Amino acid sequence: MDKDSVKWLVAGCAGALFCMSLLGVGSVLLFRYGMEELANLEDYADEGDPSYGPDVWKEKAAEHLEEAAEKQAALEATGLAERYTTIYVQDETRNHLYYDQDFPAVEARLTAQFAEASTPLAKFRYSQHIRSLGNFGYGDDPEALWAILDAWVEHSPESHLPYLVRGVFAIDYAWYYRGNTLAHRVTDRGWEGFRRYLDQAQQDLEHSLALKPEDIEAAAAMMTVASAAGLGDDVMESYFQKTMAVNPLHRNAYMTKLNFAQPKWGGSWEAVEAVIAEAESKYAEFPLMIKVKRYGEWYMASRGKRYEGTWNSDATKWMMYESFKAQVALNPEDLFIQADLASFSADLLRFDEAAAAMDAIGDRFPQGCRFGELQNFHKWRALIYAEHANEFNVRDTPDAEIYFEKALAIMPEQTVVAGLYLGHLARRKDDAKTQAFGEALQDPYLATEDWASPPNYTIMEAMAKAGRSDDYGIQKTDQEPQLLEEALALAPDNPYVLLINAEYCITHDLFDEARPHLEKAREVAPEYLPALHIMGWLNFHQERWDEGIAAAEAFLAATPRNALDAQYLETYADDAREIVELCEKKR
């Protein structure tokens, strides 16, 4: 892995515990209660590791870095690392600061971004940029980073920026010492480090605010310090009002206030609702403020309150979709908002808009977007294109072919993508394309012996229907069993169709109904490895231990007929060994 990859790998492994405390969206700060133990806080005794702190952080760092390195290697092996340009909120500024120690370059970038922040979203991105520079992750040495921030302050004592970033960093650093646990479980060393760096954060942030009052990121960060250090709700509110006076659409300030409005920090659900209502009044000016409502309802649902289920309801998803659509109209160049719109549009089966958002993003990956990691973003990009091509207002137009080509170019082996394309080819009855696709198909679930010349379009339609039933938009709806019935009626002897029907029954605990499908698939195609593999699991579920072991061992001993069989065997060998192990323990 090259030097730059290592830089971004470490930067991307930020500890969620600390970053979330800064953003006001996670478990945060019992210190405001001092050393007193409040009985009602025992409800939160499961929140956090009582041993968490510098020692545990260092122990876990190697493990997390190893996992991150494995993911990076997988990206490189699949070619995704080469295909995509990753877009970070902090662009190259973090490298300039912590690796190059090029303080003038950092100041020039932040100064320019602050000067350009004329829209609500631009101001929000500046806020995120500052906060991203002020956190650290597994693999970082916080002492070394702190020394660099000290050097920056010494280099530019008249600039507010080094004090601002060091102040934000000090909040993370304080939490690094304290750990994420109840007050009575914090060590003396933890309290000493927590207090020391909270004091430092307050000094730096107040000094930054004095040097440049119009940059209210320091005031917004002081809201967390005020609550963490037990300075009082009135002090936190005063910093909130200072922030609002300069930027009444400061989303991070609202998120921090929302977090500390919760009962576990001495607030109430009525206070949470009040923050949500205030944020709602500003949606028209800054649609991205919708996330304040979503997080507030999530907080309430997580404690079994009146909003249980609301935060992820269809009504809320529609609100999120409308808000992101409005924000994209204002800021079409912002890839992170485009990713949000793509996600919520897909959730609501509006694949035309989801595809348009993915087109706008292209081969650029917004790190930290709603899709999570690059592999997941890549998969959803393919699925969205394929689903859009399959829409009734598109499927018989040239656009269908265009979007299927895009989907297949992204992920030709994805089952749902291939299944939808099979249906498309079956409708068009294009012999040449169908045969070419069948010969090139690399998915072991869809590759069967049914590719003839000319292709059997009835079987293809059945396979497409069966594959479609596995789609997230269809699963657990009335459409899924209907599609499977139609597929089975079209091709009652097709091993793939029989397999998908059996899997549906197994996932719904209909084991007796699953068995005839699998037995028939094995009878029709004894060499069809997926059916043998799934038979092992069915036997396990039905407590037929010896038969489960026999099926799994037969799978492991199978001789691959082709590259697809070899691939399937390699992929599911560990799974088959697990079946053997479990059955042996049970019998």
Disulfide bonds with the S-S distance in Angstrom:
none
